[in-house]
Amino acid sequence: MKGHVVENVRFSGATVSMTVDGKQYRFDLAAVSSRLAGATAAERADFAVSPSGYGIHWPRLDEDLSIDGLLRTLDAKKPAARGRLRTESRLPV
């Protein structure tokens, strides 16, 4: 697991945005955490980024999110490369 530099964690409506390793990201709260989605502004604001940058912890909510896990949610939304299924279908079964 890789450590990250996590900065500028901010909430706006139903999203959380942050800078990870110098890149800006935005996540839909309902997609990443039902606890954060239903939390008050005060509960959301009470968090700590782990010293290694591995994750973020919200003690009042007993919620932890790993940065690698958040970034994987974005990768899962990317469309598959063209021709990928065609190539895989040629493999022997």
C-alpha positions in Angstrom: 0.0 0.0 0.0 1.3 3.4 -1.0 1.4 6.4 1.1 0.0 9.7 -0.3 0.2 13.4 0.2 -3.4 14.4 1.0 -4.3 18.0 1.2 -7.3 20.4 1.0 -10.0 18.0 2.0 -13.3 19.9 1.6 -17.0 19.1 1.5 -19.5 20.8 -0.8 -23.0 19.5 -0.8 -23.0 15.8 -1.7 -19.3 15.7 -2.6 -15.9 15.7 -1.0 -12.9 17.0 -2.9 -9.2 16.7 -2.0 -5.8 17.0 -3.5 -3.9 13.7 -3.6 -0.3 13.7 -4.7 -0.8 17.1 -6.4 -3.9 16.1 -8.3 -7.4 17.4 -7.5 -10.2 14.7 -7.1 -13.9 14.9 -6.3 -16.0 12.0 -5.0 -19.7 11.5 -4.6 -20.3 11.0 -0.9 -23.2 8.5 -1.4 -20.9 6.4 -3.5 -18.0 6.3 -1.1 -19.6 6.4 2.4 -23.2 6.4 3.6 -22.0 7.6 7.0 -20.4 10.7 5.5 -23.3 11.3 3.2 -25.6 11.4 6.2 -23.3 13.3 8.5 -23.6 16.9 9.7 -21.1 19.6 8.6 -19.5 19.4 12.0 -19.1 15.7 11.9 -17.6 15.9 8.4 -15.2 18.6 9.4 -13.7 16.5 12.3 -11.2 14.3 10.5 -7.6 13.4 10.5 -5.4 12.4 7.6 -3.1 9.5 8.6 0.6 10.6 8.9 1.5 8.3 6.0 -1.3 9.6 3.9 -2.8 6.1 3.7 -6.3 7.2 4.7 -8.7 9.6 6.4 -10.4 9.0 9.7 -13.6 10.7 11.1 -13.6 9.8 14.8 -17.1 11.1 15.5 -18.5 8.9 12.8 -16.1 5.9 13.4 -15.4 6.1 9.6 -12.2 5.4 7.8 -11.5 5.7 4.0 -8.3 4.6 2.4 -6.9 6.9 -0.3 -6.1 3.9 -2.5 -9.7 2.7 -2.2 -11.1 6.1 -3.2 -8.8 6.3 -6.2 -9.9 2.8 -7.3 -13.5 4.0 -7.4 -12.5 6.4 -10.1 -10.6 3.7 -12.0 -13.7 1.5 -11.9 -15.7 4.2 -13.7 -13.3 4.4 -16.6 -14.6 2.6 -19.7 -12.7 -0.5 -20.7 -10.1 -0.2 -23.5 -11.5 -0.8 -27.0 -10.9 -4.2 -28.3 -10.3 -5.7 -24.8 -13.2 -8.0 -24.9 -12.5 -9.1 -28.4 -8.9 -10.0 -27.4 -10.0 -11.9 -24.3 -12.6 -13.8 -26.3 -9.9 -15.4 -28.4 -8.3 -17.1 -25.3 -8.9 -20.8 -25.0 -11.6 -21.8 -22.6 
